[in-house]
C-alpha cells in the first residue's frame, strides 16, 4: 500500500442530473459547426487509430442468434489475453459501459467513491441506484467505502496506480465486505499495470476491447470476477448480450497477441509526435495514456472552438476549462490538417 499516492485537488460531485459528456458525438459537432470541412477528424475518443483487420465472418454470425460455443471461445481467448486466474470467470458484454450500469444494481452499496477526477459514468450509475457517490483524493480514503472504483490508467489524465497497491486495497476492504472495481479500459499497452491476474474475491476488473483494437463499434467488453458475481452479471445482461459478429471479431483479435504488441511501438511514436506538435502550439502536456494525451492551455476553450471550425473534434471538460484531450490522428492527411489548424506547417513536428 502506498499511502502517499494522491490526486491533486478534490473534485466536487456533479449534480445527480448533470449531463455526462463523452468523446464522439460528431453529429452534434456538425450541427454546431455546419461550415466545418468534411470529413471531420474525431480526436475526442481514446481509440486506436489502427483498427484490427476484420476476419472473415461466417454468414451464420449474421443470420442466427449468437452461439453459446462462440461465446465460450471468446471468453476463453479473453481469459488468456488478460492472464486471468483459473479461479475466476470472465463475462462478456456490450462494452465496459454495460457493466458500469449493471454492477450498481447487483452490489448493495450506500457509500461509493471513485479515485480522483475520472470517467463520470461510474459515479452517475451508482447515484442512479441510490448510492452516495463521492470523490477520493487518495487510495486511503477509499478504504472505508462499500464500493471503490479506480480507473487505471485514469481517464483523462493517465494516472497509474501500481497494481500491488490496488491488490492491497482490495485486501484491506475484504474483511468488512467492501468491493474494489478497477476499470482497465486503457491498460492494454501497459499490461504490467493490470490487476487482472489478481481478479476474484472482492476485486472486479473491467476490460474494454474496442479501444486498443480500434473497433469501438463492435461494442465489446469484459468483467473479470468471482463466479457468484459472474452468474448475477450474466442474468442481468440476459441472453445474447454480445452479437454474433462481435463474438467472431473479438475471439480472433484477442488470440492475436502479435498484432497488439506490434502496434505498441508505432502508437508510442505517434503519441510523442502529438506531444511535440501540441507543445509547439503552446499546450502543456499534463497527462495521458497510450491512446490519448491530456493538454492544458489558458485558451483551451477557444482552441476547442477553433479546432472544431477546422473540422477537428477534441474532448473538452466543463469542470476543467483549461484542459483538452487529444486522441491520436490516423492518416497522414489527418496529421497535416491538425498541424495546419494549430498554425504549424505539416512537417514541423517531424
N, C-alpha and C positions, 0 to 999 in steps of 0.2 A: 504494500500500500504506500502511495506517495502523497502524504498529507499536504505537501506544498503545491501540488498541481492545482492551478486555479485559472479562472477565466477573468479577464479584465472587465470589471464593471458588472453590475447586476441589472438584469432586464426586467422591467415590469411586465406582468402578464397582459396579453391582449384581451380586450373585451370578448365575452363569450360569442357574440355575434359578429365579430370583426371579420371582414373578408380575408381569405387566405390567398395570397398572390403567389403564383408559381412561375417557373420558366415556361417557355412556349407561348401559346396564345397569339400566334401570328394573325389570326383573323381579327382580333381586337386591334392589333397594331396597324393592320391595313385600313381599318375603319378610321382610326385616329389620324393616320398619316397617308391619305389617299394619293398624294403626289410622289410618294417614295418610289424609287426604281424597283423593278422586279427583275429577277426573283429576290425575295428577301433572304438575308443570311441570318439564321437563327443561332445566336451565340448565348442565348439565355438559359440553356439547359446544359447540365454537365454530362453530356452524352458523347461517346467516342465518335470522332469524325470518320472513323474507318469501320464500316459495318462488316460483320461476319458474312462471308458469301453464302447465300441461301442454298441449302442442299436440295436435291430433288425430293419433292414431296409427293407421296403416293396419292392418287385420286381419292382413295378411301378416307384420307385425312380430312377431306372437304365434304364428302358425301355421307359419312357415317358419324354417329356420335363418338366422342373420344373414347379410345380403348383403354381399359384398365391395365393391360400389359404394357402399353406405350407409356402410361403414367409411371408404372414401376420402373421402366427403363430410364425415364427422365430422372426420377428421384434417386436412382442408383448412381447415375452419372453425376448428379449434383453432390451426392454424399462423397464421392471420390474426389471431385474437383475442389470441394471445400474442406477436405480432410476431416469429415465429421466422425466422431467416435461411434463405435458399434452400438453403444447402449442407447443412443437417441434415435429419433425419427426425423425425416425431412418431409415437410408438407409443401407441395407446390400450389401456387395460387396466381391470380391475375395481377402480378406485380406486387412489390412490397406494400403498396398502398392498401391492398386488400387485407393484409394482416394488421396494419396500423389501425384500420377501422374495426376489425373483428376482435382483437385482443381486449379492448376495454369492455366488451360485452361478456367476455368469458372469465376475466380475472377480477374478483371483487376487490375494489380499492377505493379508499376515501382520500388518501393523500398520495399524490403523484408528483414527480419532479423530473424535469429534463436538465441536462448539464449544459448551461450556457445558452446563448442565443443560437438557435438551431432551427431545423426544419419544423415549421409551425403546425403541421398536420398532427404531430404526435399530441401536443397539448390540446388542440382543438377536439380530437377524437375522445380523449379522456374526459374533457369537460362535458362533452355531449352525453357521456354515460353517467354524469352526476358526480364525478370525482373533482376534487380541488387540485388543480394543476398549477405548479409554481416553477420557478427557475432557480437552479442552484448554481452558485459560483464555484464550488469545489466539490470534489468527489466525497469528501467527508460529510457535506451537507445532504448527500443522498442516502446516507446510511440509515436514517430513521423513517423514511417514507415507505409506503406499501409497495409502490412500483416506481422504479428509477429507470430513466431512459437516457442512453448515451448514444449519440450518433458519432461513429468512429470509422474513418475520418469524418470530422464535422462538416456539415453543410450550413453556412457557406465559407467558413474560414480555414477548413482543412486541419483543424487541431486534431492531434493524435494522442490518445491516452494509451500508455503502454499496456499490452494485453494482460501482463501479470497484475497490474493494478485493478483491472476490471474483474479478473478472476477472484482476487482478494476481496473486492467489494461484494461480489455475489456471495462469497463465503460468510462475510460479516452479516449480510442480510438474511441468510438462510434460517438461523435459529428462531426468528420471530415471524417467519413466513413471507418475508419480503421477496420481490421478484425484480431481477435486473434484465432489461431488454436492451440489447446492443444492436443498433441499426448499422449494418456494414455495407450500405448501398454503394460506397465508393472505395472499398478496400481491395478490389481485385488486383490493382497494380502495386499494392503494398501487402502482399499475403502474409508477411511475417507479423503484421499488426493484428491479424484476425484472431478472435477468440473462438472461432468455430470448432477447433479441436477440443475445447473445454465445454461445449454446449451440453445442456442437460440439467436436471435438478431445477434450481430456481433461475438458471441462466438461459434466456431465449435469445437466439441470434437470427437476425433478418438479413437476407441477401437478395440483391437485385440482379437480374440478368441483363436487361436492356441497355444499361449504361455502358458497361465495359465492352459489350459486343455490338454497340451501335445500333441496336434494334429495339428502341423503346415501344414501338408499335406492336411488338409481339405480346406485350403485357404479361410478363412472367417474373415471378419472384419466389422466394423460399423462406420458410421458417424452420429453424433447427431447434428442436425442443424435446422434452421427455415425453414418453408415449401417452400419458394421460392428457397432457395439453394438446398433443398432436391429434388425438381422437376427437377432442372437442373442437379443434380448428376445422378438421375435415367435415364434421357435422354442420358447423356454422357456414362453411363455404358452400356446402351442398354438392350434388353430383356434377360432373363435367365442369369443374371450375377452371380448367385450362383447356383451350381449344386444341383440336387435333393437329393443325399446322404448328401451333406453338410447342406441342409435345415433341414433334419431329425436329424442329429447328433447335430447340433447347437441348435435346439429347445429343445432337450432332455437335453443337458448339461446345458444350461443356466437356465432351470427350476429347476435344481437340486442344489440348493444353499448349501445343507448339504454336498455334495461331495466336493465343493470348500472349504468350511470352515473347513472340516475335514482334508484337505491336508495342510492347512496353518501351523499348529504346526510342522508337520513332515518335511516340507520343511525348516522351520526355523532351526530345529535341523541339517538338512543336511548342511545348509549354515554355521552354527557355526563349524561343523565338518570340512568343507572345509577350513574355516579360520584358524583353528588350524593346519591342515596339511600343508597349504601353509606357515604359519608363521614359523614352524619348519624348512622348507626348505629354509628360508631366504627371503621370499617375504613379503612386507609390504602391508597390505590390505588398499587401499586408497578410496574405494567406493564400491557400489553395491546396488542391489535391491533384492527382494525375490528370484529371479531365477538365479542370477549371482553374481560373485564377481570380482571386478577390483583390480588387484595386480600389484605392482611395484617391479622391480628388476633391478639392474645395468646391469645384464647379461640377460635381458629378451629375446633378440634376440636368444642367444644361448639356453636358456631354451625352446623357441618355437621349435627350430630345434631338440633338444634332445627329447622333448616330442613327436614330430612327428615321430622320429625314433622308438619310443616305441609304435606307433600306436595310439597316443592321440592328437587330434586336438584342439587347443585353438584359441582364437581370438587375433591377434596382430594388432597394429596400426602403420602404416608407419609414421604418424605425431607425434606419441608418442612412440618412440622406447623402452622406459623402461617399457611400460605397457603390460600386458596380461590380457585378460578377460577369466574367467573360468565359465562355466555352472556347474550345479550340476550333479555329477555322479548318475547313476541309480542303477544297480545291485551291490551286494557285490563284485563280481568279478571285476567290474569297479573301485570301491574304492581301491581294492588291487593292481590293475595294476597301478593306479595313484600313490599310495604310493610307490610302487616299483620304478616307473620312477623318483620319487622325492628323491630316495635313502633313503627311510624310510621303516621300517618294516610295514606290513599291519595293525598291531594293535596299532601303536604308537599313532594315533590320537584319539583313543577311550578312 
